[in-house]
Amino acid sequence: MRIIWFRMRTALRGRGGDAGMSTSEYAMGTIAACAFAAVLYKVVTSEVVSTALQSTIGKALDVPF
């Protein structure tokens, strides 16, 4: 009888089917963050962005005081 009462109580609280859910959410978030970092790294190290950054830094250093 206690087992039935325990199962009913946990089912009513909504804790029955959430086992491992947070772990998979963290895993998906980590994978998404790594993918975003890889894309951002490729963009920042591309020739176009590198040239633009060098140009901007060069212009900032050539400002007369």
ROSE-4610 file (N, C-alpha, C; in Angstrom, 1 decimal, always signed):
// ROSE-4610
residu = [M/M/M/R/R/R/I/I/I/I/I/I/W/W/W/F/F/F/R/R/R/M/M/M/R/R/R/T/T/T/A/A/A/L/L/L/R/R/R/G/G/G/R/R/R/G/G/G/G/G/G/D/D/D/A/A/A/G/G/G/M/M/M/S/S/S/T/T/T/S/S/S/E/E/E/Y/Y/Y/A/A/A/M/M/M/G/G/G/T/T/T/I/I/I/A/A/A/A/A/A/C/C/C/A/A/A/F/F/F/A/A/A/A/A/A/V/V/V/L/L/L/Y/Y/Y/K/K/K/V/V/V/V/V/V/T/T/T/S/S/S/E/E/E/V/V/V/V/V/V/S/S/S/T/T/T/A/A/A/L/L/L/Q/Q/Q/S/S/S/T/T/T/I/I/I/G/G/G/K/K/K/A/A/A/L/L/L/D/D/D/V/V/V/P/P/P/F/F/F]
num = [1/1/1/2/2/2/3/3/3/4/4/4/5/5/5/6/6/6/7/7/7/8/8/8/9/9/9/10/10/10/11/11/11/12/12/12/13/13/13/14/14/14/15/15/15/16/16/16/17/17/17/18/18/18/19/19/19/20/20/20/21/21/21/22/22/22/23/23/23/24/24/24/25/25/25/26/26/26/27/27/27/28/28/28/29/29/29/30/30/30/31/31/31/32/32/32/33/33/33/34/34/34/35/35/35/36/36/36/37/37/37/38/38/38/39/39/39/40/40/40/41/41/41/42/42/42/43/43/43/44/44/44/45/45/45/46/46/46/47/47/47/48/48/48/49/49/49/50/50/50/51/51/51/52/52/52/53/53/53/54/54/54/55/55/55/56/56/56/57/57/57/58/58/58/59/59/59/60/60/60/61/61/61/62/62/62/63/63/63/64/64/64/65/65/65]
x = [+0.8/+0.0/+0.9/+2.0/+2.9/+3.5/+3.8/+4.4/+3.4/+2.2/+1.1/+1.0/+0.9/+0.8/+2.0/+3.2/+4.4/+4.4/+4.0/+3.9/+2.8/+1.7/+0.7/+1.1/+1.8/+2.3/+3.3/+4.3/+5.3/+4.7/+3.7/+3.1/+2.3/+1.7/+0.9/+1.9/+3.0/+4.0/+4.7/+4.6/+5.2/+6.7/+7.1/+8.5/+8.7/+7.7/+7.8/+8.7/+8.5/+9.2/+10.4/+10.9/+12.0/+13.4/+13.5/+14.8/+15.8/+16.9/+18.0/+17.7/+16.6/+16.3/+17.3/+17.7/+18.6/+20.0/+20.4/+21.7/+21.7/+20.6/+20.6/+20.5/+19.8/+19.7/+21.1/+21.8/+23.2/+24.1/+23.9/+24.7/+24.4/+23.2/+22.8/+23.3/+23.2/+23.7/+25.2/+25.9/+27.4/+27.7/+27.0/+27.3/+27.0/+25.9/+25.5/+26.6/+27.1/+28.1/+29.4/+29.8/+31.0/+30.8/+29.7/+29.4/+29.5/+28.9/+28.9/+30.4/+31.1/+32.5/+33.3/+33.1/+33.8/+33.5/+32.2/+31.8/+32.4/+32.4/+32.9/+34.4/+35.1/+36.6/+36.9/+36.1/+36.3/+36.0/+35.0/+34.7/+35.8/+36.3/+37.3/+38.6/+38.9/+40.2/+40.2/+39.0/+39.0/+39.8/+40.1/+41.0/+40.3/+39.0/+38.2/+38.2/+37.9/+37.8/+39.2/+40.2/+41.5/+42.0/+41.8/+42.1/+41.4/+40.1/+39.3/+39.9/+40.2/+40.7/+42.1/+43.0/+44.3/+44.1/+43.2/+42.9/+42.4/+41.5/+41.0/+42.0/+42.8/+43.9/+44.9/+45.3/+46.2/+45.7/+44.4/+43.8/+43.9/+43.6/+43.6/+45.0/+46.0/+47.4/+47.9/+47.4/+47.9/+47.2/+46.4/+45.7/+46.7/+46.8/+47.7/+47.2/+48.1/+47.7/+48.0]
y = [-1.2/+0.0/+1.3/+1.2/+2.4/+2.7/+1.7/+1.9/+2.6/+2.1/+2.8/+4.2/+4.5/+5.9/+6.7/+6.2/+6.9/+7.2/+6.3/+6.5/+7.5/+7.5/+8.5/+9.9/+9.9/+11.2/+11.8/+11.0/+11.5/+11.8/+11.1/+11.4/+12.7/+13.0/+14.2/+15.4/+15.2/+16.3/+16.6/+15.7/+15.9/+15.5/+14.6/+14.2/+12.8/+12.3/+10.9/+10.8/+11.7/+11.5/+12.4/+13.1/+14.1/+13.5/+12.3/+11.7/+11.9/+12.6/+12.8/+14.0/+14.7/+15.8/+16.9/+17.3/+18.4/+18.1/+16.9/+16.5/+16.6/+16.2/+16.3/+17.8/+18.6/+20.0/+20.7/+20.3/+20.9/+20.4/+19.2/+18.6/+19.4/+19.6/+20.3/+21.8/+22.4/+23.8/+23.8/+22.9/+22.8/+22.6/+21.7/+21.5/+22.8/+23.4/+24.7/+25.8/+25.9/+26.9/+26.6/+25.3/+25.0/+25.2/+25.0/+25.2/+26.7/+27.5/+29.0/+29.5/+28.9/+29.4/+29.0/+27.9/+27.5/+28.4/+28.7/+29.6/+31.0/+31.5/+32.8/+32.8/+31.8/+31.7/+31.8/+31.0/+31.1/+32.5/+33.2/+34.5/+35.5/+35.4/+36.4/+36.1/+34.9/+34.6/+34.6/+35.0/+35.1/+36.3/+36.2/+37.3/+38.6/+38.7/+39.9/+40.6/+39.8/+40.4/+40.8/+40.0/+40.3/+41.6/+41.8/+43.0/+44.2/+44.0/+45.1/+45.5/+44.5/+44.8/+45.5/+45.1/+45.7/+47.1/+47.3/+48.7/+49.6/+49.1/+49.9/+50.3/+49.3/+49.5/+50.5/+50.3/+51.2/+52.7/+52.9/+54.2/+54.8/+54.0/+54.5/+54.9/+54.2/+54.5/+55.7/+56.0/+57.1/+58.4/+58.5/+59.7/+60.7/+61.9/+62.9/+63.5/+63.8/+64.4/+65.8]
z = [+0.0/+0.0/+0.0/+0.7/+0.8/-0.6/-1.4/-2.7/-3.6/-3.6/-4.4/-4.0/-2.7/-2.2/-2.7/-2.6/-3.0/-4.5/-5.3/-6.8/-7.1/-6.4/-6.7/-6.3/-5.2/-4.7/-5.6/-6.1/-7.0/-8.4/-8.8/-10.1/-10.0/-8.9/-8.8/-8.7/-8.1/-8.0/-9.4/-10.3/-11.6/-11.7/-10.8/-10.8/-11.4/-12.0/-12.5/-13.8/-14.8/-16.1/-16.3/-15.3/-15.6/-15.3/-15.2/-14.8/-16.0/-15.7/-16.7/-17.6/-17.4/-18.3/-18.3/-17.1/-16.9/-17.5/-17.4/-18.0/-19.5/-20.1/-21.6/-22.0/-21.2/-21.5/-21.4/-20.4/-20.2/-21.4/-21.8/-22.9/-24.2/-24.5/-25.7/-25.6/-24.5/-24.3/-24.5/-24.0/-24.2/-25.7/-26.3/-27.8/-28.6/-28.3/-29.0/-28.7/-27.5/-27.2/-27.9/-28.0/-28.7/-30.2/-30.8/-32.2/-32.4/-31.6/-31.7/-31.6/-30.7/-30.5/-31.8/-32.4/-33.6/-34.7/-34.9/-36.0/-35.7/-34.5/-34.2/-34.4/-34.1/-34.3/-35.8/-36.6/-38.1/-38.6/-38.1/-38.6/-38.2/-37.0/-36.5/-37.2/-37.4/-38.1/-39.6/-40.2/-41.6/-42.1/-43.4/-44.0/-44.0/-44.2/-44.3/-42.9/-41.9/-40.6/-40.1/-40.3/-39.9/-40.6/-41.8/-42.5/-42.0/-41.7/-41.1/-39.7/-38.9/-37.6/-37.7/-38.6/-38.7/-39.3/-40.1/-40.7/-39.6/-38.8/-37.7/-36.6/-36.3/-35.3/-35.9/-37.2/-37.8/-37.9/-38.2/-38.2/-36.8/-35.7/-34.4/-33.9/-34.4/-34.0/-34.8/-35.9/-36.8/-36.4/-35.4/-35.0/-34.4/-35.0/-34.4/-33.1/-32.2/-30.9/-30.9]
